Amino acid sequence: MSFFCLLWVPLLYLFRHSITAEGGAGGVWALLLGSLTAIFQFFLGSLVDPGAFGFSRWLYGFVDVIALPVLVPFAVYLLLILCRALSGPPDFAHFILLWLIPVAALRAVSWSSLNDPLLLVIAPLLWTALAVGIPFFTGFIIRRFRWYIVIPSGLCAAALPLAAASSYWALFSQRPVPGFSLFAAVLMPMIISLLIDFINAE
């Protein structure tokens, strides 16, 4: 399971890169900042006390395990674009997946002693689901800025990290039906996005 946590993100990145035939700007920044963030959190430890099964456990899943590791590179990339610090076509998923590679490597090391599939398998899958899924929805907003597109796409993009953290919480709390239902819902935008890219590459 530690190998899955270590290899899943770079393998998905390589697969997506092979079917999109081009990468976004800021790859070096992504690897550098992702490495610094991973090292910083490795030594800092958890930002939230996980508690038992209540809201503190959900918040721990959102901040330390599932959502924040993806939302931070998303926000950094958006800031770099707004500051015109990057050249080339923007690709949020490309940047976030590269950022997550060193994060996943250090998490595989720090979580290996726990041997917990929720951390070593489910968490990497949810990272990549958010890394590809959130840009999938925000891409609609960028391409066609109309209220009837902005509102549902924005709500879906905002709901994904909440649903991902809730999936982690439900599975940790031994509630497999809502946990795996939310897990499948979070994965679906990534699967659709990759299918569209694969079809367009043919």
Beta strands, then each sheet from edge to edge (+ up, - down):
end
